[in-house]
Amino acid sequence: MNHLNIKDLYCLCEVRNKENKLVAAGSIQEISEQEFVIFRRNGNIPGLKENMEVKVNIFNFSEGFCMVTGTVKRILVDMITVNDIGNISNGERRQAFRVEISERAEILKRKGKRSVLMEVVLRDLSLGCLIETREDLGDIGESFELRFNFLSKMEVRLDCRICRKEKIGDVWRTGCSFTAYPPGIEDKLCAYIFEQQRRQLCRKEGRPVARK
């Protein structure tokens, strides 16, 4: 089933390979039942090939974030044609709907019978997050509360669970999932990620980063 419609025309998009690496960026110029055409301003990134299976992330200001799979049918100097348009799994959608950031936050973590408030840096945000700290936050499966205020004027508090971690030099990088959302926060989180992705894609395309 083709999930693109006329409202996706001229929307910014990015093309990623099966390993989720960026191979092209541009805007949707033509849509038909079987295929669509992407116009590229700055040429392709090395690695884009015909007959390659790809994922296309489309940033539609009115309709929101859309993801489809497809196959690169044709590559011209400034255009890519993608056909065999298909659905994308929830897991793949979750993986792509993320943005690299650098924002300060705090975590509240229990240590024995007391609670400790610790400053951290968020480096990656999706329906989960990647946190950088100087000390180990705990074992996989442990939980804590994440607090930040860059999403809205009020402080946001989210329950997190540690999913993975690694130490690079003196820094711990801890990947976490959000286990519960206060009312309305998930929608605000998705809107924030969408807007940051839109701004980053504008920069890749050499376009002005204007507000919606």
C-alpha positions in Angstrom: 0.0 0.0 0.0 1.3 3.5 -0.9 1.2 5.7 2.2 2.2 8.9 0.3 -0.4 11.4 -0.9 -0.5 14.7 -2.6 0.1 16.5 0.7 3.6 15.1 0.7 4.6 17.0 -2.4 7.6 19.3 -1.9 8.2 18.1 1.6 11.7 17.6 2.9 12.9 14.0 3.1 16.0 11.9 3.7 17.0 8.6 2.3 18.7 6.0 4.5 20.0 2.5 3.7 19.1 -0.7 5.6 21.7 0.1 8.2 20.0 3.5 8.8 22.9 5.5 7.3 22.0 8.7 5.4 22.6 8.3 1.6 20.7 11.3 0.2 18.5 14.2 1.2 16.1 16.3 -0.8 12.4 17.0 -1.4 9.5 15.1 -2.9 8.8 16.4 -6.4 6.5 13.8 -8.0 4.1 11.1 -6.6 2.3 8.3 -8.4 0.7 5.1 -7.3 3.8 3.1 -8.0 6.7 5.5 -7.3 7.9 8.9 -6.3 10.7 11.3 -7.3 13.1 13.1 -4.9 14.9 16.2 -6.0 18.4 16.6 -4.6 20.1 20.0 -4.2 23.6 18.9 -3.0 24.1 15.6 -4.8 24.1 12.2 -3.3 26.2 10.9 -0.5 28.6 8.1 -1.5 26.8 4.7 -1.2 23.6 5.4 -3.0 23.0 2.8 -5.8 20.3 1.7 -8.1 18.3 -1.3 -6.9 19.2 -0.5 -3.3 16.5 -1.0 -0.7 16.0 2.2 1.3 13.9 3.8 4.0 12.6 7.3 3.3 11.8 9.7 6.2 9.4 12.5 5.1 8.9 15.7 7.1 5.4 17.1 6.4 4.6 20.2 8.4 0.9 19.7 8.3 0.7 15.8 8.4 3.6 15.0 10.6 6.4 12.5 10.3 6.1 9.7 7.7 8.3 6.7 6.9 8.2 4.3 3.9 10.4 1.7 2.4 11.2 1.4 -1.3 13.8 0.5 -3.9 16.0 3.0 -5.8 14.9 2.6 -9.4 16.8 5.4 -11.1 19.6 7.9 -10.1 20.1 11.1 -12.2 22.3 14.1 -11.5 19.7 15.8 -9.3 16.9 13.3 -8.9 16.2 9.9 -7.4 13.2 7.7 -8.4 12.0 5.3 -5.7 9.4 2.5 -6.3 8.1 -0.6 -4.6 6.8 1.6 -1.8 5.9 -0.3 1.3 5.1 -0.2 5.0 7.6 0.1 7.8 7.6 -1.8 11.1 7.0 0.0 14.4 10.5 -1.0 15.5 12.2 0.6 12.4 10.0 3.7 12.8 11.0 4.0 16.4 14.7 3.7 15.5 14.5 6.4 12.8 12.3 8.8 14.8 15.2 10.2 16.7 17.5 13.2 16.8 21.0 14.0 18.1 20.9 16.8 20.7 23.1 18.3 23.4 20.8 19.3 26.3 21.4 19.4 30.0 19.1 17.4 32.3 18.9 15.9 35.7 18.2 12.4 37.0 16.9 11.4 40.4 18.3 8.0 41.4 17.9 6.0 44.6 21.2 5.0 46.3 20.3 2.8 49.2 17.8 4.6 51.4 18.5 8.0 49.9 17.8 9.7 46.6 20.5 11.6 44.7 20.0 14.3 42.1 22.6 14.2 39.3 23.3 16.5 36.4 23.6 14.7 33.0 23.8 15.5 29.3 21.3 14.2 26.8 23.0 13.3 23.5 20.2 11.5 21.6 16.4 11.7 21.9 13.7 9.4 20.6 11.0 7.6 22.5 13.9 6.9 24.7 17.3 8.7 25.2 21.1 8.4 25.4 22.6 10.0 28.5 26.3 10.9 29.0 27.7 11.0 32.5 31.0 10.7 34.3 29.8 7.9 36.6 28.0 4.6 36.0 24.2 5.1 36.4 23.6 1.5 37.3 22.9 -2.0 35.9 20.8 -2.8 32.9 17.2 -3.0 34.0 17.5 -0.4 36.8 15.2 2.6 36.8 15.5 6.3 37.6 13.6 9.6 37.0 14.8 12.0 34.2 14.1 15.7 34.5 14.5 18.4 31.9 12.8 21.7 30.8 13.8 22.2 27.1 10.6 20.6 25.9 8.2 23.1 27.5 8.2 25.9 30.1 7.4 23.4 32.8 9.8 20.8 34.0 9.2 17.4 32.5 9.7 14.2 34.5 9.9 10.8 32.9 10.5 7.4 34.3 13.4 5.6 32.6 14.9 2.1 32.5 18.5 1.4 31.5 18.6 -0.7 28.3 22.3 -0.6 27.4 25.5 1.1 28.4 29.2 1.5 27.4 32.2 3.4 28.7 34.2 5.5 26.2 37.3 6.9 27.8 36.1 8.6 31.0 32.4 9.0 29.9 29.6 6.5 30.4 27.0 6.5 27.6 23.7 5.0 28.8 20.8 4.1 26.5 17.4 4.3 28.2 13.7 3.7 27.4 10.9 5.8 28.8 8.5 3.6 30.7 5.7 6.0 31.4 4.6 9.5 30.0 2.7 12.2 31.9 -0.5 13.3 30.0 0.3 15.0 26.7 4.1 14.7 27.0 4.5 11.9 24.4 2.9 14.2 21.8 5.1 17.1 22.8 8.2 14.9 22.7 7.3 13.7 19.1 6.7 17.3 18.0 10.1 18.4 19.4 11.9 15.5 17.7 10.1 16.3 14.4 11.0 20.0 14.6 14.7 19.2 15.4 14.9 16.7 12.5 13.4 19.3 10.2 16.0 21.9 11.1 18.9 19.4 10.7 17.6 18.4 7.3 17.3 22.0 6.2 20.9 22.5 7.1 21.9 19.4 5.1 20.0 20.8 2.2 21.5 24.3 2.5 18.1 25.8 3.1 17.2 28.6 5.6 16.2 27.1 9.0 12.9 29.0 9.3 10.3 28.4 11.9 7.1 26.7 10.9 
